[in-house]
Amino acid sequence: MSAAASQPATSEAKVIVATPRLRPCGGAALLSYGFRPFFPVGSIYAGVAVLLWLPMFYGQVAISTAFTPWDWHVHEMLFG
């Protein structure tokens, strides 16, 4: 029996090359996806809105509207 016959047959592995789904972004990571700028803007808006809403809720600042501060709060919690 020869040396080649005693060794197990080696199979060549097939190499599968995946197609990239996204193009690489050369700019800022914040702008690499369309939704990313909305997260920091949303968090800034949330902080500013609370600071503006609290004086209105306690009646220190009056706005000319048909809704009371409580009604605005209910509206924003439901539809916000």
Secondary structure, DSSP 8 states (H G I E B T S, - for coil): --HHHHS-------------SS----S-GGGSSTTTTHHHHHHHHHHHHHHHHHHHHTTSS----SS-HHHHHHHHHHH-
